Amino acid sequence: MPAGPPSDVNHVPDDALAALDAFGEGHLRGDPPPVRERLRSDLRLRIAPTGDGVARCRFETEHTRAPPTLRDRGSFLATYVDGVDDRLRAWGIEPPDAYEYAETVDGRHRYEGTLRLP
């Protein structure tokens, strides 16, 4: 299992980190499980492998505004995104440069990006 994220601040819940580790381990075996975790009351993480060397990563957030990228919501929310990205990188999985706004469904803003699997 890789070491935790290199940043000093990590707000990602332990259950979500364990799910990311299971995804990384599963990828090494050729069968990564999907990730469906709540990072905080208004932020969810979804990762689904597509079978072609990439996976779709989606953050769902409930907020009054939906800026063009998830990190544009502010530094506190960015610490969650950074924690997820750091954990993925520890497994050799490359996250996107930005998670871009895709749509709003049932009041949840969806931000998506493509993960490149090793």
Buried (B, 14 or more C-beta within 10 A) or exposed (E): EBEEBEEEEBBBBEEBBEBBBBBBBBBEEEEBBBBEBEBBEEBBBBBBBEEEEBBBBBBBBEBEEBBEBBBBBEEEBBBBBBBBBBBBBBBEBBBBEBBBBBEEEEEBBBBBBBBEBE
